[in-house]
Amino acid sequence: MTKAAGWQRTSTALSVATLVALGALAMDLRAQTAGGRWVGTWSTAPVGRPLMPAPPGPPAPPPFMASACPPPPTATVATPPAGQNFGPQPFIQFSNQTLRQIIRVTVGGSRARVVLNNTFGATPITIGAAHLALRASGDTIQSGTAGTLTFSGRPTITIPANAIAYSDALPLAIPPLADLAIDVYLPGATTSTSPLTMHAAALQTSYISETGNHTGAAKFPTVSTTRSWFLLSRVEVDAPDARGVIVAFGDSITDGSASTPDANNRWPDVLARRLLAAPTSNRTSVLNAGIGGNRLLSEGAFNAGINALARFEADVLSQTGVTDVIVLEGINDIGNARQNPTPTAEDLIASHRQLIERAHAKGVRMIGATLTPFWGAAYYTEVGEAKRTALNNWIRSGKAYDGVVDFDKATRDSNDPKKLLAAYDSCDHLHPSDAGYKAMGEAIDLSVFQSAKSTR
């Protein structure tokens, strides 16, 4: 059996085990409102680290250049690429080390709490200490803007397999769009015998220390860096005047693949900045629940996460204060099928309807986003293009969604609608460039969040 086949079998088993555990352990985070109005201000969608190093994938797509991308040799590629894995996947182990992980919030608040995540872990994991601070720059933190995190009044916690852990509320004035440094000390060793809950493509540099507990250290003893997040799930703030929480749910295009690292240029980042600048909605947060390679109906390779229908409850509906969801899913189902007639466009539409019904049952509004062009991408086919067109037509006119965002129209070449506009192409003909993500974020009519029909 190949390593890839072995991982696929392991991934399926983990998905089943995780869903069972989440069914028993997941709680409605919105119910945890004691002592204030808690809302999510940042999140990431977790996956399980493979139990073996992943084989090298294709090289990373080149950064966006002012000149036009070279045309692809053909419009159709018969040989499947290695999913959406750009380069070798992270296979990092920690032993008696501290992680200083950097995230950017959307709305601010007077208090904060951090949710740590072991939902994909097969064994308990011990957090020896944790700390939260405003980041100054690089791996340094701002003095006087920090505090030790506790868990049920204790400085340490052991998180069971398949579980999450809330920190206690920490009094800390957090401005909008601030960078936070979350320190987590792992006194034990993470091993390859248990998946480590993570988000692989963070596009944000974080820091790994030399041996020891260095939580809260003004001068962090960095020995290496990573662009993945480990054990982090979300950050919530006490924001009594918050107007709402929007979750961006999707695949690598929502995750920001091919955008500039450390620049926060994903389309949800653009949307968050616009909302905070708009006087009528300046207390609305945006949470990113994108996973590279994710699909609606099946599991992707390696770090692509469980299918969208399976993860929707944990990654979207359990977000504290969620009011709206923007759904951009389906291109990987279409592309990876290639010439195969299944899944059909009708299959994909049915899965979108399932997401809508589940959200409406919780009083959450759903905004449908059309799929962006992918002519010239490694898995492009004319069969797939027909499916994309059919799905987009339904999103626009099917009236199942509470509102629509037309990302296809915002990014396509008007002279050849199958293609991304050259200025918006990262040169892999699938993922937008920074300019393309900016166009997506700016294409969202902010009134859609007020005018979308109420489901409450």
C-alpha positions as CSV (number, residue, x, y, z in Angstrom):
1,M,0.0,0.0,0.0
2,T,1.4,3.4,-0.9
3,K,1.9,6.2,1.7
4,A,-0.8,8.2,0.1
5,A,-3.3,5.3,0.2
6,G,-2.3,4.7,3.8
7,W,-3.1,8.3,4.7
8,Q,-6.4,8.2,2.9
9,R,-7.4,5.2,5.0
10,T,-6.2,6.9,8.1
11,S,-8.0,10.1,7.1
12,T,-11.3,8.2,6.7
13,A,-10.9,6.6,10.1
14,L,-10.1,9.8,11.7
15,S,-13.0,11.6,10.1
16,V,-15.4,9.0,11.5
17,A,-13.8,9.1,15.0
18,T,-13.8,12.8,15.0
19,L,-17.4,13.2,14.0
20,V,-18.5,10.7,16.7
21,A,-16.4,12.6,19.3
22,L,-17.7,16.0,18.1
23,G,-21.2,14.8,18.4
24,A,-20.6,13.9,22.0
25,L,-18.4,16.8,23.0
26,A,-19.3,19.8,20.8
27,M,-21.3,22.6,22.5
28,D,-23.0,25.6,21.2
29,L,-20.4,28.2,21.8
30,R,-23.0,30.9,21.6
31,A,-24.4,29.7,24.9
32,Q,-21.2,30.6,26.7
33,T,-22.1,34.2,27.3
34,A,-21.7,34.5,31.1
35,G,-20.4,37.9,32.1
36,G,-20.6,39.7,28.8
37,R,-21.4,39.6,25.1
38,W,-18.9,37.2,23.6
39,V,-18.2,37.1,19.9
40,G,-15.6,35.4,17.7
41,T,-13.0,37.8,16.4
42,W,-10.6,35.3,14.8
43,S,-10.8,31.6,13.9
44,T,-9.2,29.0,11.7
45,A,-10.5,25.6,10.5
46,P,-8.5,22.7,12.0
47,V,-7.4,19.6,10.3
48,G,-5.4,16.6,11.6
49,R,-1.7,16.4,10.8
50,P,-0.9,13.3,8.8
51,L,0.5,10.3,10.6
52,M,3.4,10.3,8.2
53,P,5.3,12.9,6.2
54,A,3.4,13.7,3.1
55,P,5.1,13.2,-0.2
56,P,6.3,16.3,-1.9
57,G,3.7,18.1,-3.9
58,P,4.1,20.4,-6.9
59,P,6.1,23.5,-6.4
60,A,4.4,26.6,-4.9
61,P,2.7,28.9,-7.4
62,P,4.8,31.9,-8.2
63,P,4.0,35.2,-6.6
64,F,1.9,37.6,-8.6
65,M,3.9,39.6,-11.1
66,A,2.8,42.7,-13.1
67,S,3.4,40.9,-16.4
68,A,0.8,38.5,-17.7
69,C,1.1,34.9,-16.7
70,P,2.4,32.5,-19.3
71,P,-0.4,30.5,-21.0
72,P,-0.8,26.9,-19.9
73,P,0.5,24.3,-22.4
74,T,-3.0,22.8,-22.7
75,A,-6.4,23.5,-21.2
76,T,-6.8,20.0,-20.0
77,V,-4.5,17.8,-17.9
78,A,-5.2,14.1,-17.8
79,T,-2.8,13.3,-14.9
80,P,-4.2,14.3,-11.5
81,P,-2.1,16.8,-9.6
82,A,-1.4,16.1,-5.9
83,G,-4.6,17.7,-4.6
84,Q,-4.1,21.3,-3.5
85,N,-0.9,20.6,-1.7
86,F,1.7,23.3,-2.6
87,G,5.0,21.9,-1.5
88,P,5.7,19.4,1.3
89,Q,3.2,19.4,4.1
90,P,4.3,20.4,7.6
91,F,5.4,17.5,9.8
92,I,6.7,19.2,12.9
93,Q,7.1,17.6,16.3
94,F,7.5,19.5,19.5
95,S,9.1,18.4,22.8
96,N,9.3,20.7,25.8
97,Q,9.0,23.8,23.6
98,T,6.9,27.0,23.5
99,L,5.0,28.1,20.4
100,R,4.4,31.8,19.9
101,Q,1.7,31.9,17.3
102,I,0.6,35.1,15.6
103,I,-3.0,35.9,14.5
104,R,-4.9,39.0,13.5
105,V,-8.3,39.8,15.1
106,T,-11.1,41.6,13.4
107,V,-13.3,43.4,16.1
108,G,-11.7,44.5,19.4
109,G,-13.0,44.0,22.9
110,S,-12.3,44.5,26.6
111,R,-11.6,40.9,27.5
112,A,-10.4,37.9,25.5
113,R,-10.4,34.1,25.7
114,V,-8.7,31.5,23.6
115,V,-10.1,28.2,22.4
116,L,-7.5,25.4,22.0
117,N,-8.3,22.4,19.9
118,N,-7.4,18.7,20.1
119,T,-10.3,17.5,18.1
120,F,-8.2,15.5,15.7
121,G,-5.8,14.2,18.4
122,A,-6.0,10.5,19.3
123,T,-4.4,11.0,22.7
124,P,-4.6,13.8,25.4
125,I,-2.3,16.7,25.1
126,T,-1.0,18.8,28.0
127,I,-0.7,22.5,27.9
128,G,1.9,23.4,30.5
129,A,1.3,27.2,30.3
130,A,-0.3,29.7,28.0
131,H,-0.1,33.5,27.5
132,L,-1.8,36.2,25.4
133,A,-0.3,39.5,24.4
134,L,-0.5,42.2,21.7
135,R,2.3,41.6,19.2
136,A,4.8,44.4,18.6
137,S,6.6,43.0,15.6
138,G,8.2,39.8,14.6
139,D,8.3,37.5,17.7
140,T,8.2,40.4,20.2
141,I,5.2,41.5,22.3
142,Q,4.1,44.9,23.6
143,S,4.9,45.3,27.3
144,G,2.0,46.0,29.5
145,T,-0.5,44.4,27.1
146,A,-0.2,40.8,28.2
147,G,-1.5,38.2,30.6
148,T,-1.3,34.6,31.6
149,L,-4.1,32.4,30.4
150,T,-5.8,30.0,32.8
151,F,-8.2,27.2,32.3
152,S,-11.0,26.8,34.9
153,G,-8.8,28.8,37.3
154,R,-5.7,26.6,36.7
155,P,-2.5,27.5,34.8
156,T,-2.3,24.2,33.0
157,I,-4.8,21.8,31.4
158,T,-4.7,18.4,29.7
159,I,-7.1,18.4,26.7
160,P,-8.6,14.9,26.1
161,A,-8.6,13.4,22.7
162,N,-11.2,14.9,20.3
163,A,-11.9,17.8,22.7
164,I,-11.5,21.5,22.9
165,A,-10.6,23.8,25.9
166,Y,-11.7,27.3,26.7
167,S,-9.3,29.6,28.5
168,D,-10.7,31.8,31.3
169,A,-11.5,35.4,30.3
170,L,-8.5,37.6,30.4
171,P,-8.9,41.4,30.9
172,L,-7.1,42.9,27.9
173,A,-8.0,45.8,25.8
174,I,-7.7,44.6,22.2
175,P,-8.0,47.1,19.4
176,P,-9.7,46.2,16.1
177,L,-7.3,44.5,13.6
178,A,-4.7,44.0,16.2
179,D,-2.0,41.3,16.0
180,L,-2.0,38.9,18.9
181,A,0.7,36.6,20.1
182,I,-0.6,33.4,21.6
183,D,2.0,31.5,23.6
184,V,1.5,27.8,24.2
185,Y,4.0,25.7,26.2
186,L,4.0,22.0,25.4
187,P,6.0,20.2,28.2
188,G,5.5,16.8,26.6
189,A,6.4,15.5,23.2
190,T,4.1,15.4,20.2
191,T,4.6,12.2,18.3
192,S,3.8,10.8,14.9
193,T,1.5,8.2,16.6
194,S,-1.2,10.8,17.1
195,P,-2.4,13.5,14.7
196,L,-1.7,17.0,15.9
197,T,-4.7,19.4,15.3
198,M,-3.5,22.2,13.1
199,H,-4.1,24.5,10.2
200,A,-1.5,23.9,7.6
201,A,-1.6,26.9,5.3
202,A,-1.7,29.8,7.8
203,L,0.2,32.2,5.6
204,Q,1.4,33.8,8.8
205,T,4.8,33.4,10.4
206,S,4.8,32.0,13.9
207,Y,7.7,31.1,16.2
208,I,9.1,28.0,17.9
209,S,11.3,28.3,20.9
210,E,14.3,26.5,22.3
211,T,13.7,24.0,25.1
212,G,11.6,25.2,28.0
213,N,8.6,27.3,29.0
214,H,9.0,30.8,27.5
215,T,5.4,31.9,27.6
216,G,5.3,35.7,28.0
217,A,9.0,36.2,27.4
218,A,9.8,39.7,26.2
219,K,12.7,38.3,24.2
220,F,11.4,35.1,22.7
221,P,14.2,32.5,22.1
222,T,13.2,31.6,18.6
223,V,15.0,28.6,17.0
224,S,12.7,28.1,14.0
225,T,9.6,29.4,12.4
226,T,6.4,27.9,10.9
227,R,3.6,29.1,8.7
228,S,1.1,26.7,10.3
229,W,-1.1,27.1,13.3
230,F,-1.1,24.4,15.9
231,L,-3.8,23.6,18.5
232,L,-5.5,27.0,17.9
233,S,-9.2,27.2,17.1
234,R,-10.5,30.7,17.8
235,V,-10.2,33.8,19.8
236,E,-13.3,35.5,21.3
237,V,-13.7,38.9,22.8
238,D,-16.2,40.6,25.0
239,A,-17.8,43.2,22.7
240,P,-21.2,44.4,24.0
241,D,-21.8,46.5,20.9
242,A,-20.9,43.9,18.3
243,R,-23.3,43.9,15.4
244,G,-22.7,40.4,14.1
245,V,-20.2,37.6,13.1
246,I,-19.7,36.6,9.5
247,V,-18.0,33.2,8.8
248,A,-16.3,32.7,5.4
249,F,-16.7,29.0,4.6
250,G,-14.7,27.5,1.8
251,D,-11.6,26.0,0.4
252,S,-8.1,27.3,-0.6
253,I,-9.5,30.4,-2.2
254,T,-11.1,31.4,1.1
255,D,-8.0,30.3,2.9
256,G,-6.0,32.7,0.8
257,S,-3.6,30.3,-1.1
258,A,-1.1,32.2,-3.3
259,S,-1.6,35.5,-1.4
260,T,1.4,37.2,0.1
261,P,2.4,35.6,3.5
262,D,2.2,37.9,6.6
263,A,0.2,40.5,4.6
264,N,-3.4,39.4,5.5
265,N,-4.5,39.8,1.9
266,R,-7.1,37.0,1.8
267,W,-10.6,38.1,0.6
268,P,-12.1,37.7,4.2
269,D,-9.3,40.0,5.4
270,V,-10.3,42.6,2.8
271,L,-14.0,42.2,3.8
272,A,-13.1,42.7,7.5
273,R,-11.2,45.9,6.9
274,R,-14.1,47.2,4.8
275,L,-16.7,46.4,7.5
276,L,-14.6,48.1,10.2
277,A,-14.3,51.2,8.1
278,A,-18.0,51.3,7.4
279,P,-19.9,53.5,10.0
280,T,-23.1,51.4,9.8
281,S,-21.4,48.0,10.4
282,N,-18.1,48.7,12.1
283,R,-18.5,46.1,14.8
284,T,-19.0,43.1,12.6
285,S,-16.3,40.4,12.8
286,V,-15.2,38.1,10.0
287,L,-14.0,34.6,10.7
288,N,-12.1,32.5,8.2
289,A,-13.1,28.8,7.9
290,G,-11.4,28.0,4.7
291,I,-9.3,24.9,4.2
292,G,-7.0,24.3,1.1
293,G,-8.3,21.4,-0.9
294,N,-11.6,21.1,0.9
295,R,-14.5,19.6,-0.9
296,L,-18.3,19.5,-0.3
297,L,-18.8,15.8,-0.7
298,S,-15.6,13.9,-0.2
299,E,-12.3,14.0,1.7
300,G,-9.4,15.8,0.1
301,A,-5.7,14.7,0.2
302,F,-3.6,15.1,3.3
303,N,-4.4,18.5,5.0
304,A,-7.6,19.2,3.1
305,G,-9.8,18.4,6.0
306,I,-13.0,16.4,6.3
307,N,-15.8,17.3,3.8
308,A,-17.7,20.5,4.1
309,L,-21.0,18.9,5.1
310,A,-19.2,17.0,8.0
311,R,-17.3,20.0,9.3
312,F,-20.1,22.6,9.0
313,E,-21.3,22.3,12.6
314,A,-17.9,22.6,14.3
315,D,-16.4,25.2,11.9
316,V,-19.4,27.4,11.3
317,L,-22.5,26.9,13.4
318,S,-20.6,26.6,16.7
319,Q,-18.9,29.9,16.2
320,T,-19.8,32.3,19.0
321,G,-22.2,34.9,17.8
322,V,-22.4,33.7,14.2
323,T,-25.1,35.6,12.2
324,D,-24.1,35.2,8.6
325,V,-22.1,32.7,6.5
326,I,-20.6,33.2,3.0
327,V,-20.2,29.8,1.3
328,L,-17.6,29.4,-1.5
329,E,-17.3,25.6,-2.0
330,G,-17.4,23.1,-4.8
331,I,-14.5,23.8,-7.2
332,N,-12.4,21.0,-5.8
333,D,-15.3,18.5,-6.2
334,I,-15.6,19.7,-9.8
335,G,-11.9,19.8,-10.6
336,N,-10.9,16.5,-9.0
337,A,-13.7,14.7,-10.8
338,R,-12.2,15.8,-14.1
339,Q,-14.1,13.9,-16.9
340,N,-16.1,11.9,-14.4
341,P,-19.8,12.9,-14.6
342,T,-20.2,12.5,-10.9
343,P,-20.6,14.4,-8.7
344,T,-23.1,16.2,-11.0
345,A,-24.0,19.8,-10.7
346,E,-27.3,18.6,-9.1
347,D,-25.3,16.7,-6.5
348,L,-23.4,19.9,-5.6
349,I,-26.6,21.9,-5.5
350,A,-28.2,19.4,-3.2
351,S,-25.2,19.7,-0.8
352,H,-25.5,23.5,-0.8
353,R,-29.2,23.1,0.1
354,Q,-28.2,20.9,3.0
355,L,-25.9,23.6,4.4
356,I,-28.6,26.2,3.9
357,E,-31.2,24.2,5.8
358,R,-28.9,23.5,8.7
359,A,-27.9,27.1,9.0
360,H,-31.5,28.3,8.8
361,A,-32.5,25.8,11.6
362,K,-30.1,27.8,13.8
363,G,-31.3,31.2,12.7
364,V,-28.1,31.9,10.7
365,R,-28.3,33.7,7.3
366,M,-26.6,32.1,4.3
367,I,-24.9,34.1,1.5
368,G,-24.0,32.1,-1.6
369,A,-20.8,32.9,-3.5
370,T,-20.3,32.0,-7.2
371,L,-17.2,29.9,-8.0
372,T,-14.4,31.8,-9.7
373,P,-13.0,30.8,-13.1
374,F,-10.4,28.0,-13.4
375,W,-9.5,27.6,-17.1
376,G,-5.9,26.5,-17.4
377,A,-5.8,25.1,-13.8
378,A,-4.2,21.7,-13.5
379,Y,-7.5,20.0,-13.1
380,Y,-9.6,22.0,-15.6
381,T,-11.9,20.1,-18.0
382,E,-14.8,21.2,-20.2
383,V,-17.0,18.8,-18.2
384,G,-16.0,20.6,-15.0
385,E,-16.6,24.0,-16.6
386,A,-20.2,23.0,-17.4
387,K,-20.7,22.0,-13.8
388,R,-19.3,25.2,-12.5
389,T,-21.6,27.2,-14.8
390,A,-24.6,25.3,-13.8
391,L,-23.8,25.6,-10.1
392,N,-23.2,29.4,-10.4
393,N,-26.5,29.9,-12.3
394,W,-28.3,28.1,-9.5
395,I,-26.6,30.2,-6.8
396,R,-27.5,33.4,-8.7
397,S,-31.1,32.5,-9.5
398,G,-32.2,29.6,-7.3
399,K,-33.4,31.9,-4.5
400,A,-32.3,29.3,-1.9
401,Y,-29.6,31.6,-0.4
402,D,-30.5,34.7,1.5
403,G,-28.1,36.7,-0.6
404,V,-25.5,36.3,-3.3
405,V,-21.9,37.4,-3.8
406,D,-20.8,37.1,-7.5
407,F,-17.1,36.3,-7.2
408,D,-17.2,34.9,-10.7
409,K,-18.3,38.2,-12.2
410,A,-15.8,40.1,-10.1
411,T,-12.7,38.1,-11.2
412,R,-13.4,36.8,-14.7
413,D,-12.0,38.1,-18.0
414,S,-14.9,39.7,-19.6
415,N,-13.5,38.7,-23.1
416,D,-13.2,35.1,-22.0
417,P,-15.4,34.3,-19.0
418,K,-13.8,30.9,-18.5
419,K,-10.6,32.6,-17.4
420,L,-9.5,34.7,-14.4
421,L,-8.6,38.2,-15.5
422,A,-4.8,38.2,-16.0
423,A,-4.3,40.9,-13.4
424,Y,-6.1,38.7,-10.9
425,D,-4.3,35.4,-11.7
426,S,-1.6,34.1,-9.3
427,C,-0.3,32.2,-12.4
428,D,-1.7,28.8,-11.4
429,H,-5.0,29.9,-13.1
430,L,-7.0,28.8,-10.1
431,H,-6.0,30.9,-7.1
432,P,-6.3,34.7,-7.3
433,S,-3.4,37.0,-6.8
434,D,-3.4,39.7,-4.0
435,A,-5.1,41.9,-6.5
436,G,-7.7,39.2,-7.2
437,Y,-8.4,38.7,-3.6
438,K,-8.8,42.4,-3.2
439,A,-11.3,42.5,-6.0
440,M,-13.3,39.7,-4.4
441,G,-13.4,41.4,-1.0
442,E,-14.5,44.7,-2.6
443,A,-17.1,43.0,-4.7
444,I,-19.2,42.2,-1.6
445,D,-22.1,44.6,-1.2
446,L,-22.1,45.3,2.5
447,S,-25.8,45.8,2.4
448,V,-26.3,42.1,1.7
449,F,-25.8,41.5,5.5
450,Q,-28.7,43.9,6.3
451,S,-30.9,43.1,3.3
452,A,-30.6,39.3,3.4
453,K,-34.0,37.9,4.4
454,S,-34.3,37.1,8.0
455,T,-34.4,33.5,9.1
456,R,-35.0,34.2,12.8
